[in-house]
Amino acid sequence: MNAVNSFEIIYQDRPLVIQELSLSGRPMFVVPVAGKKPLVITTATGSEGQVFWTSIPEGQQALAASIGQLIEAHFQKNK
């Protein structure tokens, strides 16, 4: 796993420093969570071809989806 870069997003009116990692060429994002272990999120493809954000391990999909949208917006803004 290689660290690619870090960037900041605003989530619930608070700044979060997101660390981007590359694992076998696949982007993963480490999200700090207050009082807990960091959350690792990435995109996955469903059985019908839809792309969605998911957590690793699974179980935090709602949070992964919320933060994933902010990550997408960050990259769109900085193209």
C-alpha positions as CSV (number, residue, x, y, z in Angstrom):
1,M,0.0,0.0,0.0
2,N,1.5,3.3,-1.1
3,A,0.4,6.7,0.2
4,V,-0.5,8.9,-2.8
5,N,-1.5,12.2,-1.1
6,S,-3.6,13.9,1.5
7,F,-6.4,16.5,1.1
8,E,-9.0,18.1,3.2
9,I,-12.8,18.0,2.9
10,I,-15.5,19.5,5.0
11,Y,-17.9,17.0,6.6
12,Q,-20.6,18.1,8.9
13,D,-19.0,21.6,9.2
14,R,-15.7,20.1,10.3
15,P,-12.5,19.6,8.3
16,L,-11.3,16.1,7.7
17,V,-7.9,15.2,6.3
18,I,-8.3,12.3,3.9
19,Q,-5.3,10.2,3.0
20,E,-5.4,8.6,-0.4
21,L,-3.7,5.2,-0.8
22,S,-3.1,3.0,-3.8
23,L,-3.4,-0.7,-3.3
24,S,-2.6,-2.7,-6.5
25,G,-3.5,0.4,-8.5
26,R,-6.8,0.8,-6.8
27,P,-7.5,4.1,-4.9
28,M,-8.5,3.7,-1.3
29,F,-9.2,6.6,1.1
30,V,-8.5,6.6,4.9
31,V,-11.0,8.8,6.8
32,P,-10.4,9.8,10.4
33,V,-13.3,9.0,12.7
34,A,-13.4,10.7,16.1
35,G,-12.9,8.2,18.9
36,K,-12.6,5.2,16.5
37,K,-10.3,3.5,14.1
38,P,-10.0,5.3,10.8
39,L,-12.5,4.2,8.1
40,V,-11.1,2.9,4.8
41,I,-13.4,3.5,1.8
42,T,-13.3,2.8,-1.9
43,T,-15.6,2.4,-4.9
44,A,-17.0,-1.0,-5.9
45,T,-19.2,-2.2,-8.8
46,G,-22.5,-3.9,-8.1
47,S,-23.8,-6.9,-10.0
48,E,-25.7,-4.6,-12.4
49,G,-22.7,-2.4,-13.1
50,Q,-23.5,0.4,-10.8
51,V,-20.5,2.0,-9.0
52,F,-20.9,2.8,-5.3
53,W,-18.8,3.8,-2.3
54,T,-18.2,1.1,0.3
55,S,-16.2,0.7,3.5
56,I,-13.6,-1.9,4.1
57,P,-14.6,-4.0,6.0
58,E,-18.2,-3.5,5.0
59,G,-20.7,-2.1,7.5
60,Q,-20.3,1.6,7.2
61,Q,-21.9,2.1,3.8
62,A,-23.9,5.2,4.7
63,L,-20.9,7.0,6.0
64,A,-18.8,5.8,3.0
65,A,-21.4,7.1,0.6
66,S,-21.6,10.5,2.3
67,I,-17.9,11.0,2.4
68,G,-17.3,9.4,-1.0
69,Q,-19.5,12.1,-2.6
70,L,-17.4,14.8,-1.0
71,I,-14.2,13.1,-2.2
72,E,-15.7,13.0,-5.7
73,A,-16.5,16.7,-5.5
74,H,-13.0,17.4,-4.3
75,F,-11.5,15.7,-7.4
76,Q,-14.0,17.3,-9.8
77,K,-13.2,20.8,-8.4
78,N,-9.4,20.2,-8.7
79,K,-9.4,18.8,-12.2
